[in-house]
């Protein structure tokens, strides 16, 4: 009898094992041409689709996904938010082998969770060009409910590589294009005068800051499920619909609002939360939210609108059929109020001054001063540094308005999320970087400049994160969920992406239950590629069969934030030709400049420098270089500098040693000495924004050389120019910029 019972139990277990469903997808990655904004552009499509196909599973399934790479370059797929074996995670050269051109790769892993997730390429900048899609996991015996998936994304006509390169050059063509749609995006001197904020503009530049912005990139279109507008007419009056919202954008945050009433937030990053009714919420890059909305009537189509954080563009889903019920558009940001807020917060050394406020969990949005719907449409006189600075209430939109805005403090898990009783190791991360050179790091080091962080299986890991930069950063942990310590104790919510606002300090913790190497990084694509991340590595992990040469693979991964970017600018003028070029990466810069006259009197000269940026803000640049110049000098003619040193040579070739330093007002001071013993001091500032497109450049040095020039920006590559040069006189022409 006993043996028979054992056989029956064994048979039942076997049946259960074989009953587990294996779900197969074949994904074909191909080059394609799209037309989202009136121009045909290259993109990547999977199975002919952008976004990539929506994948559906049920908890308990086994995923079998064959990725067929038909590109001429390698690719990869990362399963964002999934708990899976390390070698299936899909980060090339860290957890998984890259999928080489013309090859097929099998991803196979058990589905051990449920919720709204997504998948995307983790190779280079491919995600920006179409490689993102929804990954939906249904609960076993899930109650029947109407639902719809929304994948939000951003589209640029510019090649992603070009976007990235220009960000590193502090090129503001993106801001100029935004200014065509929204006044004040450039914050020129003319804009400042018009807004009565010239003092604020000067204060901003005195602290060596570029213009105020809440997003880095201009996008030509925002998309809902690959369309500017998506429609779901099947829903009827009284229907309650679960909307699964995924931010698959590369660098855009979206304000979510619904014209049919409030939204009940019921899940975040795939994990259920106690329902929270809100009027709006911001969804960070890579986050997912599930909301339940109600269709109020049959005769109306209601708008679920996603508006970019900079309020330049929107994209919508229309629910139901009939006359469209639009939601009122968000008014343009008050940029100079934001600039004044920045001036108050930033110290002269570039660090943020939290002024005694304990900011966390999005409860106090420093950008709220720019929101007309909260603080009013006209500039207001503020008392004593924005009134209640001590408790931060001036920045709490839910205290200032009847509009209910979601923040992390409002999220609560419906079940206990306490970690196992184990040793807790604490790490302190400071999010650092600067917009001037577009360097993003943690504790002032990029991924390639640090060792892996060793953790032990079985311990708990707590990370205290302080954002000491002026940008939001959505930090994502691969292969784990973390608890956000938000005051809800045992019911603290679980997430895998945490949006950290400027000046915030947030604490997360997770149980170290896996093995192998796992990426922790900012999910703004261009921040990640610039170095903002870390690698958590479990001690004593077995070798990864995907990466037989781990050291070589790691060098490949490190190459992302070590990449050099090239810039070239040349002024073709009636009195001569002058220009500059730079080849630079996170720390190093090779720069050259030249001037070429059209006769011997004007001569020609070139200077080439190679050096390294020093310090967190990278204001200091020591260099070594070579200076070669020729100018026909008349008999007895002498050049004299400020220090009484003279030069009588037609030709002069010297090695020089120098320092450049960024002064207040963004003036570059350059002090150097050459192998002839000659000293030179120089002050220069280029690209001073007089108006949206009119730029001023100034230079003076101790050799009594000086220059003043104007450029009128026509497009990203060409400007009309005019300048006066002490050696070559007045000239006009055009400037080409790459």
C-alpha positions as CSV (number, residue, x, y, z in Angstrom):
1,X,0.0,0.0,0.0
2,X,2.8,2.3,0.9
3,X,4.7,1.6,-2.4
4,X,1.5,2.2,-4.4
5,X,1.0,5.6,-2.7
6,X,4.5,6.6,-3.6
7,X,3.9,5.6,-7.2
8,X,0.7,7.6,-7.3
9,X,2.5,10.7,-5.9
10,X,5.4,10.3,-8.3
11,X,2.9,10.0,-11.2
12,X,1.1,13.2,-10.1
13,X,4.4,15.1,-9.8
14,X,5.4,13.9,-13.2
15,X,2.1,15.0,-14.7
16,X,2.5,18.4,-13.1
17,X,6.0,18.7,-14.5
18,X,5.0,17.8,-18.0
19,X,1.9,20.1,-17.7
20,X,4.2,23.1,-17.4
21,X,3.7,25.0,-20.6
22,X,6.7,25.8,-22.8
23,X,5.9,29.0,-24.7
24,X,8.1,29.6,-27.8
25,X,8.6,32.8,-29.7
26,X,10.9,33.4,-32.7
27,X,12.2,37.0,-33.0
28,X,13.8,38.1,-36.3
29,X,15.9,41.3,-35.9
30,X,16.2,43.2,-39.2
31,X,17.1,46.6,-40.5
32,X,14.2,48.6,-41.7
33,X,13.1,52.1,-42.9
34,X,10.4,54.0,-41.0
35,X,8.6,57.3,-41.5
36,X,7.4,58.5,-38.1
37,X,7.9,62.2,-38.7
38,X,7.7,62.8,-42.4
39,X,11.2,61.6,-43.3
40,X,12.4,58.1,-44.0
41,X,14.9,56.9,-41.4
42,X,16.8,53.8,-40.6
43,X,15.5,51.7,-37.6
44,X,15.5,48.2,-36.2
45,X,12.4,46.1,-36.4
46,X,11.6,42.7,-34.9
47,X,9.2,40.5,-36.9
48,X,8.6,43.7,-38.9
49,X,7.3,45.6,-35.9
50,X,8.2,48.6,-33.8
51,X,7.7,48.2,-30.9
52,X,8.9,44.6,-30.9
53,X,6.1,42.0,-30.6
54,X,4.1,41.9,-27.4
55,X,5.1,38.7,-25.6
56,X,2.6,36.9,-23.3
57,X,3.2,34.2,-20.7
58,X,1.6,32.8,-17.6
59,X,3.4,32.4,-14.3
60,X,4.8,28.9,-14.3
61,X,5.5,28.7,-18.0
62,X,8.9,28.1,-19.5
63,X,10.0,30.8,-22.0
64,X,11.8,29.6,-25.1
65,X,12.8,32.6,-27.2
66,X,14.9,32.2,-30.4
67,X,16.5,35.5,-31.5
68,X,17.5,35.5,-35.1
69,X,20.0,38.3,-35.8
70,X,19.7,39.3,-39.5
71,X,21.6,42.6,-39.0
72,X,25.1,43.2,-40.2
73,X,26.1,44.0,-36.6
74,X,25.7,42.2,-33.2
75,X,22.7,42.6,-31.0
76,X,21.2,41.5,-27.7
77,X,18.0,41.2,-25.7
78,X,17.6,42.1,-22.0
79,X,14.5,40.9,-20.2
80,X,13.9,43.9,-18.1
81,X,12.6,43.2,-14.6
82,X,12.6,39.4,-14.9
83,X,14.0,37.0,-12.3
84,X,16.0,34.5,-14.3
85,X,19.4,32.7,-14.5
86,X,22.3,35.1,-14.7
87,X,23.4,33.9,-18.1
88,X,20.0,34.6,-19.6
89,X,19.9,38.2,-18.5
90,X,21.0,39.5,-21.9
91,X,23.7,42.1,-21.2
92,X,26.4,41.5,-23.8
93,X,29.8,40.8,-22.4
94,X,28.5,40.9,-18.8
95,X,25.9,38.1,-18.5
96,X,25.3,36.8,-22.0
97,X,27.2,36.4,-25.2
98,X,26.4,39.0,-27.8
99,X,24.3,37.7,-30.7
100,X,26.7,38.0,-33.7
101,X,25.5,39.1,-37.1
102,X,23.8,36.2,-39.0
103,X,23.5,34.0,-36.0
104,X,20.6,32.7,-33.8
105,X,20.6,32.7,-30.0
106,X,18.3,30.8,-27.6
107,X,17.0,32.4,-24.4
108,X,15.4,29.8,-22.2
109,X,14.2,30.4,-18.6
110,X,11.3,29.6,-16.2
111,X,8.7,32.3,-15.6
112,X,8.6,32.7,-11.8
113,X,6.6,35.9,-11.4
114,X,3.7,37.9,-12.9
115,X,3.2,41.5,-14.0
116,X,4.0,44.1,-16.6
117,X,7.6,44.0,-17.9
118,X,9.4,44.7,-21.1
119,X,12.4,43.7,-23.1
120,X,15.0,45.7,-25.2
121,X,18.4,45.6,-26.8
122,X,21.3,46.2,-24.4
123,X,23.8,46.7,-27.3
124,X,25.0,50.3,-27.9
125,X,22.2,52.6,-28.8
126,X,19.9,50.1,-30.6
127,X,17.1,50.6,-28.1
128,X,16.6,54.2,-29.4
129,X,16.1,52.9,-32.9
130,X,13.2,50.5,-32.2
131,X,14.3,47.6,-30.2
132,X,11.9,47.6,-27.2
133,X,8.7,45.7,-26.5
134,X,6.2,44.6,-23.9
135,X,6.7,41.4,-21.9
136,X,3.4,40.5,-20.1
137,X,3.1,37.7,-17.5
138,X,-0.4,36.8,-16.4
139,X,-1.2,35.3,-13.0
140,X,-2.4,31.8,-12.7
141,X,-6.2,31.7,-12.5
142,X,-6.2,35.5,-13.1
143,X,-9.6,37.1,-12.7
144,X,-11.1,38.1,-16.0
145,X,-10.6,41.8,-16.6
146,X,-10.4,44.0,-19.7
147,X,-6.9,45.3,-20.3
148,X,-4.7,47.1,-22.8
149,X,-0.9,47.5,-23.1
150,X,0.7,50.9,-23.8
151,X,4.3,51.1,-24.8
152,X,5.6,54.7,-24.8
153,X,8.7,55.7,-26.7
154,X,10.6,58.6,-28.1
155,X,11.8,59.0,-31.7
156,X,14.5,61.2,-33.1
157,X,15.3,61.8,-36.8
158,X,19.0,62.2,-35.8
159,X,21.1,59.1,-35.6
160,X,21.4,58.0,-32.0
161,X,25.2,58.1,-32.3
162,X,25.0,61.7,-33.4
163,X,22.7,62.5,-30.5
164,X,25.2,61.0,-28.1
165,X,28.2,62.8,-29.7
166,X,26.5,66.2,-29.6
167,X,25.5,65.8,-26.0
168,X,29.2,65.3,-25.1
169,X,30.1,68.5,-27.0
170,X,27.5,70.6,-25.1
171,X,25.9,71.4,-28.5
172,X,22.5,73.1,-27.9
173,X,20.9,72.4,-31.2
174,X,18.4,70.3,-29.4
175,X,17.4,73.3,-27.2
176,X,17.1,75.5,-30.3
177,X,14.6,73.1,-31.8
178,X,12.7,73.0,-28.6
179,X,12.6,76.8,-28.6
180,X,10.8,76.7,-31.9
181,X,7.9,75.0,-30.1
182,X,8.3,76.5,-26.6
183,X,9.6,79.9,-25.7
184,X,12.5,80.0,-23.3
185,X,14.0,76.6,-24.0
186,X,17.3,78.2,-24.8
187,X,17.2,80.9,-22.1
188,X,19.2,83.4,-24.1
189,X,20.0,86.9,-22.8
190,X,17.1,88.2,-24.9
191,X,14.8,85.7,-23.3
192,X,16.0,86.7,-19.9
193,X,15.5,90.4,-20.6
194,X,12.0,89.6,-21.9
195,X,11.1,87.7,-18.7
196,X,12.7,90.2,-16.4
197,X,15.2,87.6,-15.3
198,X,18.5,89.0,-16.5
199,X,19.9,88.8,-12.9
200,X,18.9,85.2,-12.7
201,X,20.7,84.5,-16.0
202,X,23.8,86.1,-14.8
203,X,23.6,84.1,-11.5
204,X,23.2,80.9,-13.5
205,X,26.4,81.5,-15.5
206,X,28.3,82.9,-12.5
207,X,27.9,79.4,-11.0
208,X,29.2,77.9,-14.3
209,X,26.0,76.3,-15.3
210,X,24.5,75.9,-18.8
211,X,20.9,76.8,-19.5
212,X,18.0,75.1,-17.5
213,X,16.5,72.0,-19.0
214,X,14.6,69.0,-17.7
215,X,15.5,66.7,-20.6
216,X,18.6,66.3,-22.7
217,X,17.3,65.4,-26.2
218,X,14.9,66.9,-28.7
219,X,12.5,64.3,-30.0
220,X,10.6,64.7,-33.3
221,X,7.8,62.4,-32.2
222,X,6.5,60.6,-29.1
223,X,4.8,57.3,-29.8
224,X,2.2,55.1,-28.2
225,X,2.6,51.5,-29.5
226,X,4.5,52.8,-32.4
227,X,1.9,55.5,-33.4
228,X,1.5,59.1,-32.5
229,X,-2.1,58.2,-31.5
230,X,-3.4,54.8,-30.6
231,X,-7.1,53.9,-30.5
232,X,-9.0,51.3,-28.4
233,X,-12.7,51.9,-29.4
234,X,-13.9,48.5,-28.1
235,X,-14.4,49.7,-24.6
236,X,-17.9,50.7,-23.4
237,X,-19.5,52.8,-20.7
238,X,-18.9,51.3,-17.2
239,X,-15.9,49.2,-18.3
240,X,-13.0,49.0,-15.9
241,X,-9.8,48.6,-17.9
242,X,-6.4,47.7,-16.6
243,X,-3.9,49.7,-18.6
244,X,-0.4,48.3,-18.6
245,X,1.9,51.3,-19.2
246,X,5.6,50.8,-20.1
247,X,8.1,53.6,-20.6
248,X,10.2,52.2,-23.4
249,X,11.7,55.7,-24.1
250,X,15.5,56.1,-24.3
251,X,15.5,59.4,-22.2
252,X,12.0,60.8,-21.9
253,X,9.9,61.0,-18.8
254,X,6.1,61.2,-19.3
255,X,3.3,62.8,-17.4
256,X,0.3,60.5,-17.5
257,X,-3.2,62.0,-17.3
258,X,-6.7,60.7,-18.2
259,X,-9.6,62.8,-19.4
260,X,-12.2,60.3,-18.0
261,X,-11.3,60.9,-14.3
262,X,-8.9,59.6,-11.8
263,X,-6.6,56.6,-12.3
264,X,-6.1,53.9,-9.7
265,X,-2.4,52.9,-9.6
266,X,-2.4,49.1,-8.8
267,X,1.1,48.0,-9.8
268,X,4.6,49.4,-10.4
269,X,7.4,47.6,-12.1
270,X,5.2,44.4,-12.2
271,X,4.6,44.3,-8.5
272,X,1.1,44.9,-7.0
273,X,0.5,47.9,-4.7
274,X,-2.4,48.9,-2.6
275,X,-4.6,50.9,-5.1
276,X,-3.8,54.6,-5.1
277,X,-6.3,57.0,-6.9
278,X,-4.4,59.9,-8.6
279,X,-4.9,62.6,-11.1
280,X,-1.5,62.2,-12.6
281,X,1.9,60.6,-12.3
282,X,5.3,60.8,-13.9
283,X,6.6,57.6,-15.3
284,X,10.4,57.5,-15.4
285,X,12.4,55.9,-18.2
286,X,12.1,52.1,-17.9
287,X,9.4,52.1,-15.3
288,X,6.0,50.3,-15.7
289,X,2.7,51.1,-14.0
290,X,-0.6,49.3,-14.1
291,X,-3.6,51.6,-13.7
292,X,-7.3,50.9,-13.6
293,X,-9.5,53.4,-15.4
294,X,-13.2,53.6,-15.9
295,X,-15.0,54.5,-19.2
296,X,-17.6,57.1,-18.2
297,X,-19.8,57.0,-21.3
298,X,-20.5,55.4,-24.7
299,X,-20.7,58.5,-26.7
300,X,-17.2,59.7,-25.9
301,X,-13.6,58.6,-26.6
302,X,-11.4,59.5,-23.6
303,X,-7.8,60.5,-23.8
304,X,-5.0,58.9,-21.9
305,X,-2.2,61.3,-22.6
306,X,1.5,61.0,-22.1
307,X,3.3,64.4,-22.2
308,X,7.1,64.6,-22.1
309,X,8.5,66.2,-19.0
310,X,9.7,69.2,-21.0
311,X,6.1,69.6,-22.3
312,X,7.3,69.8,-25.9
313,X,5.2,66.9,-27.2
314,X,2.5,64.5,-26.3
315,X,1.2,61.1,-27.5
316,X,-2.2,59.6,-26.7
317,X,-4.3,56.5,-26.4
318,X,-8.1,57.0,-27.0
319,X,-10.4,54.7,-25.1
320,X,-13.9,54.1,-26.2
321,X,-15.7,55.6,-29.3
322,X,-17.4,58.8,-30.1
323,X,-16.5,62.5,-29.7
324,X,-13.0,62.9,-28.4
325,X,-12.8,64.2,-24.8
326,X,-9.4,65.9,-24.7
327,X,-7.5,66.6,-21.5
328,X,-6.3,70.2,-21.2
329,X,-2.7,70.5,-22.3
330,X,0.1,71.1,-19.8
331,X,1.2,74.7,-20.0
332,X,4.9,75.5,-20.9
333,X,7.4,75.3,-18.1
334,X,8.6,78.5,-16.4
335,X,12.2,78.1,-17.2
336,X,13.6,81.1,-15.4
337,X,11.8,80.2,-12.2
338,X,13.6,76.8,-12.6
339,X,16.9,78.6,-13.2
340,X,16.5,80.7,-10.1
341,X,15.7,77.5,-8.1
342,X,18.9,76.0,-9.5
343,X,20.9,79.1,-8.6
344,X,19.7,78.8,-5.0
345,X,20.5,75.1,-4.7
346,X,24.0,75.0,-6.3
347,X,27.1,76.1,-4.5
348,X,30.1,77.6,-6.2
349,X,32.0,74.3,-6.1
350,X,29.2,72.6,-8.2
351,X,27.7,70.6,-5.4
352,X,24.1,70.8,-4.4
353,X,23.1,72.5,-1.1
354,X,20.1,70.8,0.3
355,X,19.6,73.7,2.8
356,X,18.7,71.3,5.6
357,X,15.8,69.7,3.8
358,X,15.3,65.9,4.0
359,X,14.2,65.1,0.5
360,X,13.2,61.6,-0.6
361,X,10.8,59.5,-2.6
362,X,9.6,62.2,-5.0
363,X,7.6,63.9,-2.3
364,X,9.2,67.3,-3.0
365,X,9.6,68.0,-6.7
366,X,12.2,70.8,-7.1
367,X,10.8,71.5,-10.6
368,X,7.4,72.3,-9.2
369,X,8.3,76.0,-9.3
370,X,8.2,75.7,-13.1
371,X,4.7,74.1,-13.2
372,X,2.1,76.8,-14.0
373,X,-0.8,74.5,-13.0
374,X,0.6,74.3,-9.5
375,X,2.3,77.6,-8.8
376,X,0.4,79.9,-11.2
377,X,1.1,81.2,-14.7
378,X,2.8,84.4,-13.8
379,X,6.1,84.9,-12.1
380,X,5.6,85.4,-8.4
381,X,7.8,87.2,-5.8
382,X,8.9,84.5,-3.4
383,X,9.9,85.3,0.2
384,X,13.1,84.1,1.8
385,X,14.3,81.6,-0.7
386,X,11.0,80.2,-1.8
387,X,9.3,80.5,1.6
388,X,9.2,77.3,3.6
389,X,12.6,76.0,2.6
390,X,13.2,74.3,6.0
391,X,10.4,71.7,5.5
392,X,10.3,71.7,1.7
393,X,6.6,72.3,1.5
394,X,7.2,74.9,-1.2
395,X,8.0,71.9,-3.5
396,X,5.3,69.5,-2.4
397,X,2.7,69.7,-5.2
398,X,0.1,67.7,-3.2
399,X,0.2,70.4,-0.5
400,X,0.1,73.3,-3.0
401,X,-2.7,72.1,-5.2
402,X,-5.8,69.9,-5.4
403,X,-4.2,67.9,-8.2
404,X,-3.2,64.6,-6.7
405,X,0.3,63.6,-8.0
406,X,1.7,60.1,-7.3
407,X,5.0,59.8,-5.4
408,X,6.8,56.8,-4.0
409,X,5.8,57.5,-0.5
410,X,2.2,56.7,-1.5
411,X,3.1,53.1,-2.7
412,X,2.4,50.2,-0.3
413,X,2.7,46.5,-0.9
414,X,-0.4,44.4,-0.2
415,X,1.9,41.7,1.2
416,X,4.8,41.7,3.6
417,X,8.2,42.3,1.8
418,X,10.6,42.0,4.7
419,X,14.0,40.5,3.9
420,X,15.4,37.4,5.5
421,X,17.1,37.8,8.8
422,X,20.7,38.1,7.6
423,X,23.8,40.3,7.8
424,X,23.2,43.7,6.0
425,X,26.0,45.3,4.0
426,X,25.5,49.0,3.3
427,X,26.8,51.0,0.3
428,X,26.6,54.8,-0.2
429,X,26.2,55.9,-3.8
430,X,26.4,59.6,-4.8
431,X,25.1,60.2,-8.3
432,X,27.5,62.6,-9.9
433,X,28.1,64.3,-13.3
434,X,27.9,67.5,-15.2
435,X,26.1,68.7,-18.3
436,X,29.0,70.8,-19.7
437,X,30.9,67.7,-20.8
438,X,28.0,65.2,-20.4
439,X,29.8,62.9,-17.9
440,X,27.7,60.7,-15.6
441,X,29.0,58.7,-12.8
442,X,28.6,57.2,-9.3
443,X,31.0,58.6,-6.6
444,X,32.7,60.4,-9.5
445,X,33.7,57.2,-11.2
446,X,32.3,55.6,-14.3
447,X,31.7,51.8,-14.7
448,X,35.0,51.3,-16.4
449,X,36.9,53.2,-13.6
450,X,35.8,50.9,-10.8
451,X,36.1,47.3,-9.8
452,X,33.0,45.1,-9.5
453,X,31.3,45.3,-6.1
454,X,31.6,41.9,-4.4
455,X,28.6,40.7,-2.5
456,X,27.8,37.4,-0.8
457,X,24.9,35.1,-1.4
458,X,22.7,35.1,1.6
459,X,23.4,38.6,2.8
460,X,21.1,41.6,2.5
461,X,22.4,44.6,0.5
462,X,21.3,48.2,1.4
463,X,22.1,51.1,-0.9
464,X,21.8,54.7,0.2
465,X,21.7,56.9,-2.9
466,X,22.1,60.6,-3.0
467,X,21.5,62.5,-6.2
468,X,24.1,65.3,-6.3
469,X,23.3,66.3,-9.9
470,X,20.7,68.5,-11.5
471,X,19.1,65.6,-13.5
472,X,16.7,62.9,-12.6
473,X,18.2,59.4,-12.7
474,X,16.1,56.2,-13.0
475,X,18.3,53.6,-11.4
476,X,17.7,50.0,-12.5
477,X,18.9,46.8,-10.8
478,X,19.0,43.7,-13.0
479,X,17.8,40.3,-11.9
480,X,16.4,41.5,-8.5
481,X,13.6,43.4,-6.9
482,X,14.5,45.9,-4.1
483,X,12.4,47.3,-1.3
484,X,12.0,51.1,-1.2
485,X,12.2,52.1,2.4
486,X,9.4,54.6,2.3
487,X,8.0,54.4,5.8
488,X,5.6,51.5,5.2
489,X,7.7,49.1,7.2
490,X,6.9,45.5,6.5
491,X,4.8,46.6,3.5
492,X,7.4,48.7,1.7
493,X,6.9,48.4,-2.1
494,X,9.0,46.3,-4.4
495,X,10.5,47.8,-7.6
496,X,13.4,47.3,-9.9
497,X,13.6,51.0,-11.1
498,X,13.9,53.9,-8.7
499,X,13.6,57.5,-10.1
500,X,15.8,59.7,-8.0
501,X,15.3,63.4,-8.2
502,X,17.9,66.1,-7.7
503,X,18.9,66.5,-4.0
504,X,17.1,63.4,-3.0
505,X,18.4,60.7,-0.7
506,X,16.7,57.4,-1.0
507,X,17.3,54.0,0.5
508,X,16.7,50.6,-1.1
509,X,17.6,47.1,-0.1
510,X,17.5,43.6,-1.6
511,X,18.3,40.0,-0.6
512,X,21.3,38.6,-2.3
513,X,19.8,35.3,-3.6
514,X,21.4,34.9,-7.0
515,X,24.9,34.3,-8.5
516,X,27.0,35.9,-11.2
517,X,27.3,39.6,-12.2
518,X,24.4,42.0,-12.3
519,X,24.2,45.5,-13.7
520,X,23.0,48.5,-11.7
521,X,22.7,51.6,-13.9
522,X,20.9,54.7,-14.8
523,X,18.3,53.8,-17.5
524,X,18.5,57.0,-19.4
525,X,20.3,55.4,-22.4
526,X,22.8,58.2,-22.9
527,X,23.6,58.4,-19.1
528,X,24.3,54.7,-19.0
529,X,26.5,54.8,-22.1
530,X,28.4,57.7,-20.4
531,X,29.3,55.6,-17.4
532,X,26.6,55.9,-14.7
533,X,26.5,52.4,-13.3
534,X,28.1,49.7,-11.2
535,X,28.4,45.9,-11.4
536,X,27.3,43.7,-8.4
537,X,29.3,40.5,-8.5
538,X,28.5,37.5,-6.3
539,X,31.5,35.9,-4.7
540,X,32.5,32.3,-5.6
541,X,30.1,32.2,-8.6
542,X,30.6,29.4,-11.1
543,X,32.1,30.4,-14.5
544,X,29.6,31.8,-16.9
545,X,29.4,29.4,-19.9
546,X,28.3,32.3,-22.1
547,X,31.6,34.2,-21.6
548,X,34.6,31.8,-21.8
549,X,37.0,34.8,-21.7
550,X,35.6,37.0,-18.9
551,X,38.5,39.5,-18.8
552,X,38.3,40.1,-22.5
553,X,34.5,40.4,-22.3
554,X,34.7,42.9,-19.5
555,X,37.1,45.1,-21.6
556,X,34.4,45.2,-24.2
557,X,31.8,46.3,-21.7
558,X,34.1,49.0,-20.3
559,X,34.6,50.4,-23.9
560,X,31.1,51.9,-23.8
561,X,32.0,54.8,-21.4
562,X,35.6,55.1,-22.7
563,X,34.4,55.9,-26.2
564,X,36.0,58.9,-27.9
565,X,33.8,61.5,-29.5
566,X,34.9,63.8,-32.4
567,X,34.0,67.5,-32.9
568,X,35.0,69.7,-35.8
569,X,34.3,73.4,-36.5
570,X,35.7,75.6,-39.3
571,X,34.9,79.2,-40.1
572,X,35.3,80.0,-43.8
573,X,35.6,83.8,-43.9
574,X,36.6,86.5,-46.3
575,X,39.8,87.3,-44.3
576,X,41.0,83.8,-43.6
577,X,40.1,80.4,-42.3
578,X,40.1,79.4,-38.6
579,X,38.7,76.4,-36.8
580,X,39.1,73.8,-34.1
581,X,38.7,70.1,-33.5
582,X,38.4,67.9,-30.4
583,X,38.7,64.1,-29.9
584,X,37.6,63.5,-26.3
585,X,36.2,61.0,-23.9
586,X,35.2,61.0,-20.2
587,X,38.5,62.2,-19.0
588,X,40.9,62.8,-21.9
589,X,40.9,65.4,-24.7
590,X,43.0,66.0,-27.8
591,X,42.3,69.5,-29.0
592,X,43.6,71.5,-31.9
593,X,42.9,74.9,-33.3
594,X,44.2,76.8,-36.3
595,X,44.2,80.1,-38.1
596,X,45.1,80.5,-41.8
597,X,45.5,83.9,-43.4
598,X,45.4,84.5,-47.1
599,X,48.8,86.2,-47.3
600,X,52.1,86.3,-45.6
601,X,51.2,89.3,-43.5
602,X,48.4,87.3,-41.8
603,X,50.4,84.1,-41.7
604,X,49.1,80.9,-40.2
605,X,49.3,79.1,-36.9
606,X,48.2,75.9,-35.1
607,X,48.1,74.8,-31.5
608,X,47.6,71.2,-30.5
609,X,47.0,70.1,-26.8
610,X,46.5,66.8,-25.1
611,X,45.4,66.6,-21.5
612,X,43.2,65.2,-18.9
613,X,40.2,66.8,-17.1
614,X,40.6,66.9,-13.3
615,X,37.9,67.0,-10.6
616,X,34.2,66.1,-10.4
617,X,33.1,69.1,-12.3
618,X,36.0,68.8,-14.7
619,X,36.8,72.5,-14.6
620,X,40.6,72.0,-14.6
621,X,42.4,70.7,-17.6
622,X,46.2,70.4,-17.5
623,X,47.8,69.7,-20.9
624,X,50.9,69.4,-23.0
625,X,51.0,70.5,-26.5
626,X,52.8,71.9,-29.6
627,X,52.5,75.4,-31.0
628,X,53.7,76.2,-34.5
629,X,53.2,79.5,-36.3
630,X,54.4,81.6,-39.2
631,X,53.9,85.3,-40.0
632,X,56.1,87.4,-42.3
633,X,57.7,90.0,-40.1
634,X,59.4,93.1,-41.5
635,X,63.0,94.0,-40.7
636,X,63.3,95.1,-37.1
637,X,59.7,94.3,-36.3
638,X,59.1,92.9,-32.8
639,X,56.2,91.2,-31.1
640,X,56.0,92.0,-27.4
641,X,53.6,90.5,-24.8
642,X,52.2,91.7,-21.5
643,X,55.2,90.4,-19.6
644,X,57.8,92.3,-21.7
645,X,58.9,89.2,-23.6
646,X,59.6,89.6,-27.3
647,X,59.5,87.6,-30.4
648,X,61.3,88.4,-33.7
649,X,60.9,85.1,-35.5
650,X,58.9,84.5,-38.7
651,X,58.6,80.9,-37.7
652,X,58.2,79.6,-34.2
653,X,57.7,75.9,-33.1
654,X,57.6,75.2,-29.4
655,X,56.3,72.6,-27.0
656,X,54.0,74.1,-24.4
657,X,52.7,73.2,-20.9
658,X,49.5,74.7,-19.7
659,X,46.4,74.7,-17.6
660,X,42.8,75.6,-18.6
661,X,40.3,76.4,-16.0
662,X,36.6,77.2,-16.2
663,X,35.9,80.5,-14.4
664,X,32.5,81.9,-13.3
665,X,30.5,83.1,-16.3
666,X,31.8,80.0,-18.2
667,X,35.0,81.9,-19.2
668,X,37.9,79.6,-20.0
669,X,41.2,80.8,-18.5
670,X,44.3,79.4,-20.2
671,X,47.8,79.8,-18.7
672,X,50.8,78.3,-20.5
673,X,54.6,78.4,-20.8
674,X,56.6,77.1,-23.8
675,X,60.1,75.8,-24.3
676,X,61.3,79.3,-25.3
677,X,60.3,80.4,-21.8
678,X,57.4,82.5,-23.2
679,X,54.3,82.9,-21.0
680,X,50.8,83.4,-22.2
681,X,47.5,84.1,-20.4
682,X,44.3,83.9,-22.3
683,X,40.6,84.4,-21.5
684,X,37.9,83.1,-23.9
685,X,34.3,82.4,-24.0
686,X,32.4,81.0,-27.1
687,X,28.8,80.5,-27.9
688,X,27.3,83.3,-25.7
689,X,23.5,83.1,-26.4
690,X,22.5,86.6,-27.2
691,X,19.2,85.3,-28.7
692,X,17.9,81.9,-29.5
693,X,20.2,81.7,-32.6
694,X,22.6,84.6,-32.4
695,X,25.8,83.7,-30.6
696,X,28.8,85.9,-29.5
697,X,32.4,84.7,-29.0
698,X,35.2,86.7,-27.3
699,X,38.9,86.1,-26.7
700,X,41.8,88.2,-25.4
701,X,45.4,87.1,-24.4
702,X,48.6,88.5,-23.0
703,X,50.1,88.6,-26.5
704,X,47.7,91.5,-27.1
705,X,45.7,89.3,-29.5
706,X,41.9,89.6,-29.4
707,X,38.9,88.4,-31.3
708,X,35.1,89.1,-31.3
709,X,32.7,87.2,-33.5
710,X,29.0,86.6,-34.1
711,X,27.3,83.5,-35.4
712,X,23.7,83.1,-36.5
713,X,22.8,79.4,-36.3
714,X,20.9,78.2,-39.4
715,X,20.8,74.5,-38.6
716,X,22.8,71.8,-36.8
717,X,25.7,72.2,-39.2
718,X,25.8,75.7,-40.6
719,X,25.9,79.2,-39.3
720,X,26.4,82.6,-40.8
721,X,29.4,84.3,-39.2
722,X,31.2,87.6,-38.9
723,X,34.2,88.4,-36.7
724,X,37.1,90.8,-36.1
725,X,40.5,89.4,-35.4
726,X,43.5,91.5,-34.3
727,X,45.8,89.8,-36.7
728,X,43.5,89.3,-39.7
729,X,41.0,92.1,-39.4
730,X,37.3,92.0,-40.2
731,X,35.8,89.0,-42.1
732,X,32.5,87.4,-42.8
733,X,31.4,84.0,-44.1
734,X,29.9,80.8,-42.8
735,X,30.8,78.2,-40.1
736,X,30.5,74.5,-40.6
737,X,30.1,72.5,-37.4
738,X,30.3,68.7,-37.0
